[in-house]
Amino acid sequence: MSDLDVRETVLITGASSGIGAALAHCFAADGADLILAARRRIELEQVAAGVREAFDVRVEVIPVDLSKTEGPAELCQAIAAMQLNVDVLVNNAGFGILGQFAESKRSLQMAMIAVNVAALTELTHRLLPDMLQRGRGGILNVSSVAAFPPGPLMAVYYASKAYVQSFSDALRYELRETPLTVSSLAPGPVASEFASRSGIGSLGVFDRNSLPPEVVAAAGYRGFRRGKRNITPGIFNRWGTLATRWLPRMTSAKIVAKIQGRKLE
Ligand SMILES: NC(=O)c1ccc[n+]([C@@H]2O[C@H](COP(=O)([O-])OP(=O)(O)OC[C@H]3O[C@@H](n4cnc5c(N)ncnc54)[C@H](OP(=O)(O)O)[C@@H]3O)[C@@H](O)[C@H]2O)c1
């Protein structure tokens, strides 16, 4: 059996809810085996059970805290112990916090950088050499429309997503002559637990403009399979992203501060 006959294995971080859980269904629908990672074991098991019921694929769950320095290494060791190779890495785990930076909890800001930036980078660095050696698969990084403007009142979150976007684009260029695909999925508001966890969910504006995680995941999956560089679901989100390219940075900052300020009221 050649390597290409072996079923694809996809690692999805942050698969216990929202976009990650929805992406699990998208990949499984096309016959990929899955490794689902996040902190909450019960929720991961529920997602895994739903996928197994719907599709004839192997699904493993690995509970891991990616805010811990040793989290990415532990995840990769657990995958190796299962004798699995990761063909596609979906770096989706992430969270944000609404509020003034100076008044925020330092441990939470640092944990955000650990999950959104450090773990994403380390997992990519650990898994990429094998992907290159096998010559197939790729990386789908979940960025955000927040990657493009500065984000007063969610300063670290926006900055973390700017990193994800820049890192993804640079990696895509470095890997352009390989069979690997690197894409970023940059959603606007999504109706997931993110809203309540970050503190932005109470605002009607967020609710009214949210897309269901299933819609966002389907667009991300389709875009990744087609080899798109960046996938931003929703015409208004695409326009918004385009506008931030032309506006002066401080004008963008002012607009974002106004929107986020209303969420704080
Ligand atoms: N919702 C939005 O409006 C929106 C917009 C643009 C981009 N995004 C991005 O989309 C991605 C998915 O978010 P979502 O909207 O689907 O929200 P969500 O339902 O809250 O999902 C976040 C996922 O990340 C996991 N996670 C958080 N902290 C973790 C940690 N320390 N270790 C391991 N896993 C951790 C969570 O699992 P556990 O709690 O079980 O660990 C959960 O599975 C995030 O990167 C987010 O920044 C969201």
The ligand as an SDF file (V2000), in Angstrom:
LIG
                    3D

 48 52  0  0  0  0  0  0  0  0999 V2000
  -16.4770   33.1450   17.8840 N   0  0  0  0  0  0  0  0  0  0  0  0
  -16.0060   34.1660   17.2010 C   0  0  0  0  0  0  0  0  0  0  0  0
  -16.6700   35.1890   17.0760 O   0  0  0  0  0  0  0  0  0  0  0  0
  -14.6750   34.0620   16.5170 C   0  0  0  0  0  0  0  0  0  0  0  0
  -14.3490   34.9860   15.5160 C   0  0  0  0  0  0  0  0  0  0  0  0
  -13.1190   34.9110   14.8770 C   0  0  0  0  0  0  0  0  0  0  0  0
  -12.2160   33.9190   15.2490 C   0  0  0  0  0  0  0  0  0  0  0  0
  -12.5500   33.0310   16.2360 N   0  0  0  0  0  0  0  0  0  0  0  0
  -11.5530   32.0200   16.5960 C   0  0  0  0  0  0  0  0  0  0  0  0
  -12.0870   30.7480   16.3460 O   0  0  0  0  0  0  0  0  0  0  0  0
  -11.4390   29.7820   17.1670 C   0  0  0  0  0  0  0  0  0  0  0  0
  -12.4840   28.8670   17.7770 C   0  0  0  0  0  0  0  0  0  0  0  0
  -13.3420   29.6260   18.5940 O   0  0  0  0  0  0  0  0  0  0  0  0
  -14.9060   29.3530   18.6970 P   0  0  0  0  0  0  0  0  0  0  0  0
  -15.5990   30.5530   18.1750 O   0  0  0  0  0  0  0  0  0  0  0  0
  -15.2530   28.0290   18.1330 O   0  0  0  0  0  0  0  0  0  0  0  0
  -15.1000   29.3980   20.2940 O   0  0  0  0  0  0  0  0  0  0  0  0
  -15.2250   28.2330   21.3720 P   0  0  0  0  0  0  0  0  0  0  0  0
  -16.4590   27.4530   21.1430 O   0  0  0  0  0  0  0  0  0  0  0  0
  -15.0320   28.8960   22.6930 O   0  0  0  0  0  0  0  0  0  0  0  0
  -13.9840   27.2850   21.0400 O   0  0  0  0  0  0  0  0  0  0  0  0
  -12.6890   27.5070   21.5330 C   0  0  0  0  0  0  0  0  0  0  0  0
  -11.9910   26.1720   21.6180 C   0  0  0  0  0  0  0  0  0  0  0  0
  -10.6530   26.3910   22.0910 O   0  0  0  0  0  0  0  0  0  0  0  0
  -10.3950   25.5060   23.1590 C   0  0  0  0  0  0  0  0  0  0  0  0
   -9.4510   26.0490   24.1130 N   0  0  0  0  0  0  0  0  0  0  0  0
   -9.5230   27.2310   24.7840 C   0  0  0  0  0  0  0  0  0  0  0  0
   -8.5120   27.3320   25.6580 N   0  0  0  0  0  0  0  0  0  0  0  0
   -7.7870   26.1900   25.5450 C   0  0  0  0  0  0  0  0  0  0  0  0
   -6.6370   25.6820   26.2000 C   0  0  0  0  0  0  0  0  0  0  0  0
   -6.0410   26.3550   27.2080 N   0  0  0  0  0  0  0  0  0  0  0  0
   -6.1520   24.4770   25.8430 N   0  0  0  0  0  0  0  0  0  0  0  0
   -6.7530   23.7630   24.8590 C   0  0  0  0  0  0  0  0  0  0  0  0
   -7.8560   24.1810   24.2040 N   0  0  0  0  0  0  0  0  0  0  0  0
   -8.3660   25.3810   24.5520 C   0  0  0  0  0  0  0  0  0  0  0  0
  -11.7630   25.2850   23.8190 C   0  0  0  0  0  0  0  0  0  0  0  0
  -11.8090   24.0330   24.4910 O   0  0  0  0  0  0  0  0  0  0  0  0
  -11.7180   23.7810   26.0720 P   0  0  0  0  0  0  0  0  0  0  0  0
  -12.4060   24.9080   26.7750 O   0  0  0  0  0  0  0  0  0  0  0  0
  -12.3850   22.4530   26.2360 O   0  0  0  0  0  0  0  0  0  0  0  0
  -10.2560   23.7020   26.3470 O   0  0  0  0  0  0  0  0  0  0  0  0
  -12.6730   25.2400   22.5980 C   0  0  0  0  0  0  0  0  0  0  0  0
  -12.7150   23.9430   22.0610 O   0  0  0  0  0  0  0  0  0  0  0  0
  -10.6120   30.5850   18.1720 C   0  0  0  0  0  0  0  0  0  0  0  0
   -9.2640   30.5910   17.7850 O   0  0  0  0  0  0  0  0  0  0  0  0
  -11.1820   31.9880   18.0720 C   0  0  0  0  0  0  0  0  0  0  0  0
  -10.2450   32.9750   18.4080 O   0  0  0  0  0  0  0  0  0  0  0  0
  -13.7600   33.0810   16.8580 C   0  0  0  0  0  0  0  0  0  0  0  0
  1  2  1  0
  2  3  2  0
  2  4  1  0
  4  5  1  0
  4 48  2  0
  5  6  2  0
  6  7  1  0
  7  8  2  0
  8  9  1  0
  8 48  1  0
  9 10  1  0
  9 46  1  0
 10 11  1  0
 11 12  1  0
 11 44  1  0
 12 13  1  0
 13 14  1  0
 14 15  2  0
 14 16  1  0
 14 17  1  0
 17 18  1  0
 18 19  2  0
 18 20  1  0
 18 21  1  0
 21 22  1  0
 22 23  1  0
 23 24  1  0
 23 42  1  0
 24 25  1  0
 25 26  1  0
 25 36  1  0
 26 27  1  0
 26 35  1  0
 27 28  2  0
 28 29  1  0
 29 30  1  0
 29 35  2  0
 30 31  1  0
 30 32  2  0
 32 33  1  0
 33 34  2  0
 34 35  1  0
 36 37  1  0
 36 42  1  0
 37 38  1  0
 38 39  2  0
 38 40  1  0
 38 41  1  0
 42 43  1  0
 44 45  1  0
 44 46  1  0
 46 47  1  0
M  CHG  2   8   1  16  -1
M  END
$$$$
